[in-house]
Amino acid sequence: MSLTKQIDETDHVLGPADAPVTLVEYGDFQCPHCRAAHFYLKNVLATMGEDMRFVFRHMPLTQVHPMAQAAAEAAEAADAQGKFWPMHDLIYENQDLLSPALLTRLGQRLGLDMQRFTDDVVSHRFLSKVKEDFMGAVRSGAAGTPSFFINGEPYEGGFDDESLIDALRFAAQVRAPHPSRGQHAPRPRAH
């Protein structure tokens, strides 16, 4: 299967919209594999730079990760105050301590309006957004976390930085038409 939901204004995106390659991750904030992927992705993003767009979507596997849903909703509540990516990073960096109290401390550390943050979390204001992401993952054939899609197609390789960078560079070359298609060297850029 391939990605069923196109990228839109409801998504969390890093990188330019016209990047030659887009990586979509369906992730779970309590999943240890997603945490490992998070640290690899930091290097992938730094290495790929403007040649890549990264999209994060929620796929909380609540049967095995009871705090994943709350963490996803807290990240969305932080997003309402312009702090999705800092909250995303802090949750993964503190995953071993994941609890409602930790989510509150992270919100405080980010300088969020805590009354608004707490109200959004307690009222489950963003539950529908998280569920929409989750259903998009299911419809796209994501079977677990992390699930990656490169330019809309499922990526089945390793999620270490080297494997991802190789796959992303290959996808960028396939997408960009140029006479030396068979070569693996990057195209020179005009300055």
C-alpha positions as CSV (number, residue, x, y, z in Angstrom):
1,M,0.0,0.0,0.0
2,S,1.0,3.6,-0.3
3,L,0.3,6.8,1.7
4,T,-3.4,7.4,1.6
5,K,-3.5,10.9,3.2
6,Q,-1.7,13.7,1.3
7,I,0.4,16.1,3.3
8,D,-1.6,19.2,4.2
9,E,-1.8,22.1,6.7
10,T,-2.7,19.7,9.6
11,D,0.6,18.0,9.4
12,H,3.8,18.7,11.3
13,V,6.4,19.4,8.7
14,L,10.1,20.2,8.7
15,G,11.8,21.3,5.5
16,P,10.7,22.9,2.2
17,A,7.5,21.9,0.5
18,D,9.4,21.6,-2.8
19,A,12.1,19.3,-1.5
20,P,12.8,16.4,-3.9
21,V,12.1,13.8,-1.3
22,T,9.5,13.6,1.5
23,L,9.8,11.2,4.5
24,V,6.6,10.6,6.5
25,E,6.9,8.9,9.9
26,Y,4.0,7.3,11.7
27,G,5.3,7.3,15.3
28,D,4.4,6.5,18.9
29,F,6.0,8.6,21.7
30,Q,6.4,5.6,24.0
31,C,7.8,3.2,21.4
32,P,11.5,2.5,22.0
33,H,12.1,1.9,18.3
34,C,10.6,5.3,17.5
35,R,12.9,6.8,20.2
36,A,15.9,5.2,18.5
37,A,14.7,6.4,15.1
38,H,14.3,10.0,16.5
39,F,18.0,10.2,17.2
40,Y,18.9,8.8,13.8
41,L,16.5,11.3,12.1
42,K,18.3,14.2,13.7
43,N,21.4,13.2,11.6
44,V,19.3,12.4,8.6
45,L,17.7,15.9,8.7
46,A,21.1,17.6,9.2
47,T,22.6,15.6,6.3
48,M,19.8,16.0,3.8
49,G,19.1,19.6,4.6
50,E,16.9,21.4,2.1
51,D,16.7,18.3,-0.1
52,M,14.2,16.7,2.3
53,R,10.9,17.4,3.9
54,F,10.0,15.4,7.1
55,V,6.5,14.9,8.3
56,F,5.5,13.4,11.7
57,R,2.2,11.8,12.2
58,H,0.8,10.0,15.3
59,M,0.3,6.3,15.6
60,P,-0.1,5.6,19.4
61,L,-0.2,1.9,20.0
62,T,-2.2,2.2,23.2
63,Q,-2.5,-1.6,23.8
64,V,1.3,-1.8,24.5
65,H,2.1,1.8,25.2
66,P,-0.5,3.2,27.7
67,M,1.1,6.7,27.7
68,A,1.4,7.1,24.0
69,Q,-2.0,8.6,23.5
70,A,-1.5,11.2,26.3
71,A,1.9,12.1,24.9
72,A,0.5,12.6,21.4
73,E,-2.3,14.8,22.7
74,A,0.2,16.8,24.8
75,A,2.4,17.3,21.7
76,E,-0.7,18.6,19.9
77,A,-1.5,20.9,22.8
78,A,2.0,22.3,22.6
79,D,1.5,22.7,18.8
80,A,-1.5,25.0,19.5
81,Q,1.1,27.3,21.2
82,G,3.7,26.9,18.4
83,K,5.9,24.3,20.2
84,F,5.2,21.0,18.5
85,W,8.8,20.2,17.5
86,P,10.4,21.2,20.9
87,M,7.7,19.0,22.7
88,H,8.2,16.2,20.2
89,D,12.0,16.2,20.9
90,L,11.6,16.5,24.7
91,I,9.2,13.6,24.9
92,Y,11.5,11.3,23.0
93,E,14.5,12.5,25.0
94,N,12.7,11.8,28.3
95,Q,10.8,8.7,27.2
96,D,11.9,6.5,30.1
97,L,10.2,8.9,32.5
98,L,7.0,9.3,30.5
99,S,4.0,10.2,32.7
100,P,1.4,12.8,33.1
101,A,3.6,14.7,35.5
102,L,6.5,14.6,33.0
103,L,4.3,16.0,30.2
104,T,3.3,18.9,32.6
105,R,7.0,19.6,33.4
106,L,7.9,19.6,29.7
107,G,5.1,22.1,29.1
108,Q,6.5,24.3,31.8
109,R,10.1,24.0,30.5
110,L,8.8,25.1,27.1
111,G,7.2,28.2,28.7
112,L,3.7,27.2,27.6
113,D,0.6,28.9,28.9
114,M,0.0,26.1,31.4
115,Q,-3.7,26.8,32.0
116,R,-4.4,26.5,28.3
117,F,-2.1,23.5,27.9
118,T,-3.8,21.6,30.8
119,D,-7.3,22.5,29.6
120,D,-6.4,21.2,26.1
121,V,-5.0,18.0,27.4
122,V,-7.8,17.3,30.0
123,S,-10.6,18.1,27.6
124,H,-8.9,15.9,24.9
125,R,-9.2,18.8,22.5
126,F,-6.8,17.2,20.0
127,L,-7.9,13.6,20.3
128,S,-9.7,13.7,16.9
129,K,-6.4,14.9,15.3
130,V,-4.5,12.0,16.8
131,K,-7.2,9.5,15.8
132,E,-7.2,10.9,12.3
133,D,-3.4,10.4,12.0
134,F,-3.8,6.8,13.4
135,M,-6.5,5.9,10.9
136,G,-4.4,7.3,8.1
137,A,-1.6,5.0,9.2
138,V,-3.9,2.0,9.2
139,R,-5.4,2.9,5.8
140,S,-1.8,3.3,4.4
141,G,-0.9,-0.2,5.6
142,A,1.4,0.8,8.5
143,A,1.7,-2.3,10.7
144,G,3.8,-0.9,13.5
145,T,6.0,1.9,14.7
146,P,7.9,3.6,13.4
147,S,6.4,3.3,9.9
148,F,8.1,5.3,7.2
149,F,7.0,6.4,3.7
150,I,9.3,7.9,1.2
151,N,7.6,10.0,-1.5
152,G,4.3,8.2,-0.6
153,E,5.7,4.7,-0.8
154,P,6.3,2.4,2.1
155,Y,9.9,2.1,3.2
156,E,10.9,-1.3,4.5
157,G,14.6,-0.8,5.2
158,G,16.5,-0.1,8.4
159,F,15.7,3.1,10.2
160,D,19.4,3.9,11.1
161,D,20.6,7.1,9.6
162,E,22.9,5.5,7.0
163,S,20.1,3.3,5.5
164,L,17.6,6.2,5.6
165,I,20.0,8.6,3.9
166,D,20.8,6.1,1.2
167,A,17.1,5.5,0.5
168,L,16.2,9.2,0.6
169,R,19.1,10.1,-1.8
170,F,18.0,7.4,-4.2
171,A,14.4,8.5,-4.1
172,A,15.5,12.1,-4.7
173,Q,17.6,11.1,-7.8
174,V,14.7,8.9,-9.2
175,R,12.4,11.9,-8.8
176,A,14.7,14.5,-10.4
177,P,15.0,14.0,-14.1
178,H,18.6,14.4,-15.4
179,P,20.7,12.8,-18.1
180,S,23.0,10.9,-15.8
181,R,20.1,8.9,-14.2
182,G,22.2,5.8,-13.9
183,Q,25.0,7.4,-11.9
184,H,25.0,7.6,-8.2
185,A,26.8,10.8,-7.8
186,P,24.7,13.8,-6.7
187,R,23.8,16.4,-9.3
188,P,25.8,19.6,-9.2
189,R,23.8,22.5,-8.1
190,A,23.6,25.9,-9.8
191,H,24.6,28.8,-7.6
